[in-house]
């Protein structure tokens, strides 16, 4: 009897499910999607019902071949892909790619859906299979059509009007607009002055603060120094303190000035001010209820806020926890439920398990009188559950040794949020006190926790809490000091990973499965960054104001010297790419993001709009539920979009005709004939590498420079000669020049580069020595040439010397030498020895061959590759932890014209 064939997305999921199903089933992985729209061409027949042209993904050819062979020997096919639209689409693609019409009649095709990978959930799903949900497939197809129509027709428009290589999309353009508009709000913000007067009472545990609120019973806004002085003068009445003059000339400036254009100051504080009377005292009981368990968006927000995880990283780690982790004595076990969900629903079984654990760990008092129930937002998929641990009794501390650091952090976060959601509320007593002296009233608020409830597991934000001593109306107190300080209102905060996901969710933009890809896309496209471009703009302003002798130049140089000297590895390559590294967690709109937004809004304002995008997501949900036909939604969209596209193509002014000008920065280039320097202002221009500065008189003047405004360092001839070999094995031998790349890192380049005779280059160490590649006797897995040891920011690896003609690479083997305690060395073996082996510099007696190259499809066939998100998997990883070769050595020849016509994917 033939075994039923079960197909899932990833090998990790296949291993975990295979453990529960046993040897009676064959479980294989599709490695994600097996078909996609081809990247070249629109692939949509807009004239004939928007028919799509699907093509097998090249990396899946071996996977599909293997699955077809296995299907030929079975009579039952189970499609166990993820329980969302994307999973439904993968199941549909598998049927379309693997079976023709006749084969489908012979094989029993079953769709199984489960939200957690546990024995009971798997058994329940296989006992109650269903069919592929065509309505969900239609919703997926509609989304792909909409995204492809916008991406493949708006992108060429941007190429034509701005710069090549740009892209636009139905969702990403709206997200960029949110960030760009917030950036402009910040720039347009005018800070307003206000003052705070705070009275401080008591010592030690009895210390507390009260802030001024009213004067003579009426609200009195402290908008300037004079009004603040009025309150302070009132407080001096009837005291033994010497009279003071509170006027602007008495202000003391603070050393740390956040607003150079305004004075940030304070008055000298009053001290030992007596006769503050308690004029009002109120106490109220407060109940704080726990928040619901995580959904996709709230998990991403919490992980970003607590651990600084990017949304993409959060989803990658959550996928690992969902698909299964090897636990000692248990094997592969799914630790959490499905992580792409917008429902806060919890199964009765999970709720009972949580209640049992709460009672055991904390006692009956911590259980709510009735189970906590939470309502999902409108439109949520109630068939899904919230993100929770599959078994609450798997405590985070017990699993820590089996999990990586990031897995442990995320599991702990999910476990505590779920357990807290099933616990009793926290109770506290909130006390509000009014203290008055000479008609000046101050308010103090304190909170005392009477029962910690869910906070015992989840914790509590204590900011703003203070414990007040016992007081009664009429009580007289003495303030230790009463400072008055000047402040200014601040602009709205820039979006972070957490707040941008919150904004996308609030506006109904995207679905739980798309938040991570939206954020990573707009960063990858350089429409937003984390302050890198703003840092370059600031460097340019400093350079224009002070030249090379900026006030902090010495401090910066000293800090860089200290940073470099603190690194023990003197052979590491010089890396000043930190200029392009994250400057903050917040998203900044780049020049490119703002320009693209400005170009699109006049012509596609209704489409690049939060309300339109949210409405479209709602329509996709309706299609998935079978409530409206998908073809009508697509036809309605395209009929408007095609008209807007034609209008934009005709009327949109190319960016270079009206670029962003830097009026404070002149070109200054001296023409070759020795005439006067160019006086035209520089402009912010764009190419495939991003923004740069170019003369506004282009093409009459072709002066360019980086955003920092510093002229490019001249090449310096060195005593080193090029060691690169040509295809015949002959060493170049030309002199080499010292150059600086666009990120400020120095390197040596062959002088034959200008004449295109040789493109040899080598990085420099921190001591200024060339880091020549070390030759080995290890053959290239792609072309057979002997590999060399090269260096990168991630460490050393083996690479083909014929790069870029051949991109063959191998990871270095890791040293297996064990210490007396049994701990392996684990360092990369970088010393070439005979016979194609490498040795460890620390333990030269250990000699190993580099790991063989493993491609993704081979790894899938052997079940050796690790799982991940549904995106196209990377090549298999070796034992050394580095990627094996991911590109083929031969490529299909394409003309320049063909390359130009290839649109950017949506």
N, C-alpha and C positions, 0 to 999 in steps of 0.2 A: 504494500500500500504506500502510495507516495505521500511525502510529508507536505503539509500546507506551507506555503511561502509567506512570510511576514516581511513587509518592507517599511522601514522607518527612515528618518533623515540622516542620522549620524551613527558612526560606529560605537560611540559611548552608549548611546541609547539602545543600540542593538544588543550590546553585551548585557546591559541591565535587564532588558525585557527577555532576552534569551535565557537568563538565569531563572526567571519565574516560569516561563513556558516549558522549559526542559527540552529534551532531545526529540520530542514528538514534532517540533516545529523547526523550520529553517528560518532564521532571522538575518536579514541583510540590510545594508544601508545604501540609500541612494545618493548620499553626500549632498543633500539639499535638493535644489531644483535640477531637473535633467534637461529641461527645454527653456528657451528664452527667445525674446524677439531679437533678431540679428542686430548688431550694433551699426552696421552700415545700411543706411536707408531707413525710411519711415516705417516700413513693414505693416502699414495699415492702408487698406483700400477704402479711402473715404468716399469713393463713388459707388461702391457696392456693399452697403450695409456694414462698413467698418470691419471687414474681414481681416483677421490677423494672420501673419505668416510666422509660424513658430519654427525654430531650428534647434537641433540638439546642441547642448553646450559642449564645445570640443573636449573639455576635461572629463566629460562624463561618458565618452564613447566606450571605454573599457567597462565602466560600471554597467551601462545599458546592455552591452554584449553578454556580460556575466549574468545579469538578471533575465535576459531572454532565454539563455540556456537553461536556467533553473526553472523558469515558467514552463518550458517544454516538458518538464518531468513532474509537474504537479497539476492537480485539478482544483485547488483552492488557493486564492490569493487574498491575503489580508493587507489592507492599506492602513497602517497605524501611524500616520503622520500627525503632527500637532493639531490641537483642537481649535484652530482659528482659521480665518480665511486663507492665509498663506499656506497652512497645512493642507486645507481642502484643495487648494490649487495644485500643490505638489502631488497629491493623490490623483487628481484629474490628469495632470501631465504624465504621470507614470502609466496610467491606463492608455492614454493616447499614444505614447511613445513605444510601449512594449507590446500592445495587442492590436491586431486588426479586427475587423468586424466578425470574421469567422471564429477567431480565437476567443473572442469575448463570449460567444455562445457556448463554448466548450468548458470555459473556466468559471467557477463560482467566485465572483469578485465581491468582497465584503469590506466595508469601512468600519474601523473600530476607533472609538474616541475615549480618551481617559485624561483626567486632569492631574493625576499624580502617578508616579511609577512605583506602585507598591503591588504586592501580591494580590490583595483583595481587589484593587482597582483594575488590574490587568484581567483578572478572572471575570469580573463583572462586565468589562467591555467586550471580551471575546464571547461571553455567553449571550450578549445582546448586540450583535453587529447591525449595521444599517448600510445604506447606499451612499455613494458620493453625492453630496448636497449641491445640486446644479445651481441653485440660487446663489450660494456662496461663491461658486466658481464664476458666475456672471458678475458678481460684485468685484471680484478680483480682476476679471477681464476689463471691466469698465474703468477701474482705477488705472490699469496699465495703459489703456487707450488714452485717457485724459492726460496722464503724465507724459506719455510719448508725444501726443499732439503738441502739448505746450513745450516740452523740452526740446524736441527736434525741429520746431518751427520758430520758437522764440530765440533759441541759441544762435542760429545763423543770422538772425536779425541783429543780435548783439555783436556778432563777429563783424558784421557790415558797418555798424554804427559806432563801435567802441574798440574792441580788440579781439583777436582770434583766441579760441580756447575757452571762452566764457560759456556759462550755462545758465538757464533759468528753469524754474519748475513751478508746478501748481502749488506746492506747499512750501518749498524752500524760499521762494521769493516773498511770501507773506511773513515768514519768520525773519528774514533779513530786514523787511520793512519795519517790523516791531523794534528791532535793535537800532536801526538807523533813526527812527523817529525818537527813540529814547535818547540817543546821542545828541540830537538837535535840541531836545528839551533841556539837556544839561548845559549845552553851550549858550542857549538863550536865557538861562536862569540868572536872575539878579538876586544876590543874597540880601536879606533884610536883617537889620540889627534887632536884637532883643537882649534883655538882661535877666539874670537869675539871682535871687537873694535867698540864701538857704541858711536857716538857723540850726546849729548843731548843739545837741544836748547830751549830757551824761558822759560816763566813762565805761570802758570795757564792754561787758555784755549788755549794759543798760544804755549804751549809746544809740542815738537815733537822730534822724534829720527831719526837718519840716520846711517846706518851701512856701515863700510868700505867694498869696493868692488874691487878697482883697484889702482895700483901704476904706475905712469907715463903712464897712458892710457892702461896698460896691466893688465890682471887678475893676482892677487898676492894672492896665497893660504896661509892662516895663519895656517901652520901645526905644529908649535912649538913656544916656548917662544922667541927664537931668532928672528924669522921672525916677530912676533908681536912687539918685541922691535925695529926692523928696522923701522916699520911704526911710532911708537911713537916718535922715534928720529927725523924722518922727520918732524913730526908735530911741534917739538920744534924749528925748524929753524926760525930765524927771529922774535922770541918772546922775551919778557922781562923776561920770566920764566928762572929759574936757570937750567943749563944743568943737566940731570939725566942719570944715567947708567942703561940701561935695559939689565940685564943679569940674568941667572937662580938664582944666589945668592940673587937677589933683590926681588924674588917672595915672596908673602905673601900667606900662606896656608889658605884656608877657614876652618871654624869650622865644617861645615857639609860636610863630605867626602864620596861621593857615591862609590868611587873606592879606597879602602884602599891600593891596590897594586900600585896605581899611585898618584902622587901629583896633587890635584885639587887646583888651585891657581889663583892669579891675580896680576897685577902690580898696584901700587898706581895710581889712575886716575889723568890725567892732568886736570887742572882747568883753566877756563877763557882763553881759546885758541881763539884768534881773527883771523880776516882775512880769514874766510871761504867764498868763493865766489860761488854764484849760477852760474854754468857754463852750465847748461842745464835744460830746463823746458818744460815738455810735459803735455798736458791735453787731455784726451779722454773720450768720453761719453760711458758709459757701460750700457748694458741692461741685467738684470737677470730675466730669465723666471721661472715661478713656476714649481715645480715638479708635476708629475702626481699623481692622487689619489692613495691611498694605495692598494697594493695587499697583499697577505698573508705574504710573506717574508719581505716586507718593513714595514708592520705594526708591525711584531715581532721585527724587528731591532729598530724601533723608540720607541716602548714601553720599550725595554730593555735599550736603551740609556738614555731615559728621566726619566723613573720611576724605572728602575731596575727590570722590570717584566721578569720572565722566560717565554720562548716561550709557555710552557704548560699553564701557568697562563693567558697569553694574549689570547690564544685560548678559554680557559674556560670562561673568561669574555665576549669575543666577541660572543660566543655561546649564552650567556644569553641575550645580547643585540639583537641578531638576532631573537631568539625564542619569545621574548616578555617580556616587563616590564609593571607592573601595574601602569598606570598613573592616577592621580586624574581626575575623570569625563570622562575618556576614556576607562578604563579597560586595558586589556593586549594589548600591541602594540609592534610590531617589530620595533626597532629603527634603525637598519642598515641592509644593504643587506648581502647576503651570504658571509661569511668570509674566505672561502677556494677557492681562485681564483688566477690565474696568469695573468689575463687580466686587462688592464687599460681602457677598453671601458666604456663609460657612455651613458645611454639612452638619447634621445633627450628631453624627459619629465623632467628628472633630471637636464639636462643642462639648460633648460628654467627656471626651478624653482630656480636654483642657480643664474642665471642672474637677475631674478626679485628681489631676496633678496639682491644681491650686489647693485643694483641700489637704492633700498629702504634704505639700511643701510649706504652706503658709497658714492653713487652718480654715475652718468654716467661715470665720469672720470676713475673709477676703473674697468670698463668693457673693455675687449680687443676689438680691432677693428673687429676681427673675433673670433668666439668661439675657445677656445683652444682644439686641438685634439692631442691625444697621441698614439704612436705606441707601441703595445705590443711586447714582445720578441718573437723570432721564436718558434713555437710550443705551444704558449699560446692558451687556450680554449676561442676563441672569442665569444662563445655563452654566456659566463659569463660576468658579469659586475665587475668593480672595487669595492672595499669596500667603501661604502658611506652611509650617513644618508638617511633613506627612505623619510624623509621630512625635507629639510634644515631649514624650519621655526621653527623646534623644537630646539631652541637655547640651548646650554649646560647649561647656567646659569639658565634657566627656569626649567630644568629637575633635577637640582642638588638635590633637596629635595626628589625626588622619586628614586634616584639611590644611590647605595653604593659608597664608596670612590673610589674603583678601577673601578667600572662601569662608574662613572662620569669622571675619568681621561681618560679612553680609548675612551669614546664617544666624549669628548672634542677634543682629538687628531684626531679622524676620521673626525669630523665635520670641524675642522680648515683646515686639509689637503685637504679635498674635496673643500671647499669654496675657498681656496687659489688657487687651480688648475684651477678654472674658472675665475680668476681675471687677471687684466692687469699686465705686467711685472713691476718690480721695476727698477727705473732709477737712475743712479749716475754719478758723474763726478770724474774720477780717475786722480790724479795728480802725476807725477813722477818727482822728483827733483834730480839733481846731484850737490853736494857741494864739492868743491876742495880747498885744501890748500897744497902748496908745492908739488904738484904732487900726493897727496893722495886723492882719490875720494871716496865720501860717497854717498849712495843712500837712498832716503826717498820716501815712497809712502803713499799717503793719499787718502781717498775717502769721498766724500760728497754726501749724498743722496738728489737727486732733486725731486724724487717722490717715495713714499714708495710702491705703488702698492700692490701686493699680500702680501708683508711683513707686512702690517697693520694687517692682520689676522694671518699669520703664524709666524711672527717674523723673525729676521735675526741674523745670527752669526756675532758678531762684533769683534771677535778675529782678530787681525792684522790690524784693521782699525784705522786710526788716522786722525784727521782733521788738515790740514796744513794751516798756515796763508797765506795771500796774499803775493806772491813773484814775482820777475821779474829777468830775466837774468842780471848778473852783481851786484846784491845786495850782500852786505857784512854782514856776521853774525858772532856772537861770541858764541862759544860752552861753556856752563856752566861747563861741565866736559866731559872727554873722557876716560872711563874705558876700560881696556883690560882684558878679563877673559878667563880662560882655560876651555875647555869642552872636552867631549869624546862622540864619536858616541855610540848609544844605539842599542841593538839587536832588531830584529823584535818583535813586540808585540804579546803576547799570544792571542789566540782567546777568545772573549767574546761571550755571547749569540747572540749579533747583528752581529759580524763579522763572526762567524761560520755559521750562517744562510746565510749570504751574500756569503760565500765561497761555501756552498752547492748549492746555487742557481747558482752561477757562473759556477761551474763544472757540473751542470745538475744532481745533486744527489738528489733523492727523488722528491716529488711533494708537492704542498702547504699544503696538508692535513697531510704530514708525518714529516715536520720539527720539530714540537714540540715533537713528540714521539721519533724521532732519538736522540735528545738532552737529553731527560729524560732517555732513555734507557742506553746510554753510561755512564751516571752518576750513575744510579741505579746499573749497573753491575760493578761499581768501576773501569772502564777503564780510566775515567778522574774524576777529582774533582776540587775543588776551592782553592787549596793550602793547604788542611789539611795534606796530606801526606808529602808535602815539609816542613811543619812546624814541623812535627815529625822528619824528617831527620835533620833539623837544631837543634832541641832539642838534638838529639843524638850527633851531632858534638860538641855542647856546653858542653855536659856532658863528652865526651871523652877528651876535652881540659881542662876543669876546674873542673870536678867532681861536687859535690854538692855545690861548692862555686863559681859558675859562677859570673862574674862581675855584672850582672844585676839580680841576684837571689833575692837580698833584695828589689829591685824596683818592681820586679814581685810579690813578696809576699805582699808588701805594697798595690799594685794595687788590688790584689785579695781581701785583707782584706777590702779595701775601697769599692770595688764592693759588697761584701757580706754584709757589715754593712749598705749599702745604701738601702737594701731591707727591707721593713717594715714587711714582712711575715716571722717571725722567724720559723714558722712551715713548711715552704716550704722545700722539699727535697734538699739535697746537690746535685748540678749538675755541675760537671766540664766537661761535655760533650762538652763544647765550644772548646776543643782541636780538636774536629771533626766537628766544625761548619765552615761555609765559612770564608776563610781568604781574599778572593778577589772575584771580579766578573769574573775574567779571568779563563779559563779552563787550568788546568795543567794535563799533561799526568801522570798517576800513574805508579809505577813500573810494575803493572800488565798489564796496557794498552800497555806499551812498549814491554814487554816480549811476549804478545800475538801477537802483530804486527810482531815482529822478527820471531816468530815461523811460522806464516802464509805466510809471503812474499816469502820465497824461493820456496814454493810449489804452492801457489795460487796468485802469483804476478799479473797475468793477470786478475784475478777476483776481488781481493781487490785493485782495481785501479779506479781512478776517471773517466778515459775515458771509461772503460768497463761499469761502473755503469751508466754513462750518456747515453751511447749507448743503454743500456738495458731499461732505462726510455723512450728513443725515440721509441724503439720497442713496448713498452707497449702502447704508444700513438697511434702508427700505428695500433695495434690490436684493440684499442678502436674505431678507425675510420673505421675499417673493411678492412684495406689495406693489412694486412698479416695474415696468419693463426696462431693461438696461439700455436698449437701443434708443429709446426716447430721450433718456438722460444725455447720452452721448450726442445725439443729433441736435438737441437744444443748445448744448454747450458749443458745439463746433459752428453752428450757424452764426452765432455772435462772434466767436473768436476769429473766424476767418475774415469777417469784415474788419474787425479791429486790427488784425495783422496786416491786411492790405493798406489800411490807412496809415499805420505806423511806418510801413516800408516806404511810403511815398512822402510822408510829412516829417518824420523824425530827423532832427538835425544831427549830423555826426558829431560825436563828442569833441574831436580834435578841432572843429571849427569854433567851439566855445569852451575851451578847457578851463580847469581851475587854475587861476593865475596866482603866483606868489609875488605880490606887488613890492614886497620888501626885499626881494632877491633878484638882482640883475644877472644876466647870463655871463657877461665878462669875458667871453672867449675872444682871443685875438686871432683874426683871420691869417691865413698863410701868407698873404701878401704884405703883412705887417701893418695893416690899417688900424684904425681905432677899435677898441674892444666893443663887442656887441652890448647894447644897452637894453635889449628887450627883456622883459621879465621872464623868469622861468615858470614852467607850467607842470602840473602833475599829470603824467601820462601813464599808460598801461601797456604791458605786453604779457606774454604767457608766464613770466616770472613774478608779476605783480606790479606795484606802483613804482615809478621812478621819476626823476626830474629831467625835463627836456626843454630846450629853448622854444619859446612860443613862436619863433620865426621859422620853425621847421617847415619845409626842407631847405630853406636858404641858410639856416644855421643848424648844424646837427649836434650841438653840444648836449651831452647827457651826463648825469651823475646820480648817485643813490639819494634816497630821501634824506640822509643825514646832511647832504649839501657839501660834504668834504670832497675835494678833488681826488681822483683815483691816484694811488701811489704809483710812481714810475717804476718800471721793471729795472732790477739791478742785476748786472751780469756777475756770475759767481765762478769759482774755480772748478765746480763740479761738472761732469759730463754725463750725458744721457746714457742710461744703461738698457734702454728698451731694445728688444730684439724684433726684427721684422719676421715675416712668415718663413724666410729662408734661414732664420736663426742668427742673422748678423746683427751685432750690437751697433746702435746708432752712433754714439760717440760725439755728438754735437754739444757745444757749451749749453749750460742751463741758466735761466734767469730766475731770480727771486721775485715772485709776484704776490699780491694779496687778493683773495677772492672777495665776492660781494658781501660776505659776512665778517670780513676782517681777519681771516686766517691766512697765514703765510704758507707758500708752497713753492716748489721749484718746477719750472716748465721748460721744455726743450725749445731752443731757439728756432727749431724747424717747424714750430707750430704755425707761424705766420704764413710760411710758404706751403703749408699742408703736407710737408714731407714727413713729419713725425709729430705725434701728439703725446709723447711721453711726459709724465709728471710724477711728482713724489711729494708726500707730506713732509713737514719738518717737525722735529721733536721740540720739546720745550727748551732744550738747550741749543736749538738751531741746527741740529744735525739732520741730514736726510734720512728718512726711514725707508731704506731700500728694501724691496721685497726679497725674501730669502727663497732661493731656488730649492726645490725638493725633487725627489724621484717618484712622486705620486702622479699617475696619469690623470688627465682631465676626463671626467665621466662622459663628456660630450664630444670632444674632438681628439683626445689622446695626447695633447701637449702636456708637458710636465708642469704641474701647478706650482704656484709660489705662495708664500705666506704673506698676506696683506693685513693691514690694520684699518680699523674703522672705529667710530666712537663706541661701538658695542663690543669691541675686542678684536682679536686676531681670527683669521679664517683662511682657508685655502681657495685661491681663485686662479682662473685661467689667465696666462700672460697675454693671450690674444684678445682680451677685452678691448673694445665692445663687440668685435666680430664673433667672439664666443663668450657666453656668459656662464660657463660652467663653474660651479663652486662646490666645496665640500666643507663640512664642519671639521674642526680639529677633534681628535679623540680626547677623552678626559682621563687623567691619571687614575689608575686603580690601586695605587700604593695605599696600604692601610697602616695607620699608626698603632701604637701599642694598645690603645683603647678600642681599636677596630674601626676608627673613623677614616673613610677614604679621603685621599687628597683632593680629587675632583677638579684640579686645575687643568686648563687646556694645555695639551702637549704641543709645544711650538718649535722644538728642535728637530730639524730634518736628520734622519739617519739612513743607512743603506737599506735597500729592499723595499722602498716605498713606505717606510714606517716613520713614526714621529716619536720623540722622547720628551719626557718632562724635564724642564730645567732644574727643578728641585730634586727629583728622583730619576736621574738619568738611566738607572737600570731598568725602568719600565719602558718598553718599546711596543707600540701598537700601530696597526694600520688605521687610517681614517675610516669612519663609517661609510658604508656604501650609500649611494644616492637613492632615495626613496621618493617616488612620485606619489601624488595624492591618490590617483586611481589604483596604483599597486597597493598602497596602504589600505585602501578601502576593501580590496579583494581579500587581503589577509586579516582584516579586522584589527589593524594595529594603530591606525591613526586615531587621535583624540577628537572628541566632538566639539562643536562650537555653534555659533549662530548659523542661520540658514544661508548666509551669504556663501559665495564660492569659496571652498576651503583652500587653504594654502597648501603648499607641498608638505609632505611628511617631514617630521623633525627627527633628527638623529639622536643618538644617545648623548651626544655632547650638548644638546639643547639648542643648536643653531639650525636655521633652515637649510635644507638641501636645495639643489638647483630648482628654480621655479620657471625658467624660460627655456625654450628650445633654441638650439644653435642656428637653425635655419628658419628663415621667414619667407613668406610669400612676397614676391616683389610687387611693390606698388608704386605707381607714379606719384610725383608731387601733386599733380592735379587731383588724383584720386584721394590722397590723404587730406587735402584741403576740403574735399566735399564730405568727409566723414564727420557727422555731427557728434557732439558730445552727448553721452548718455544722460537720460533724465535722472 
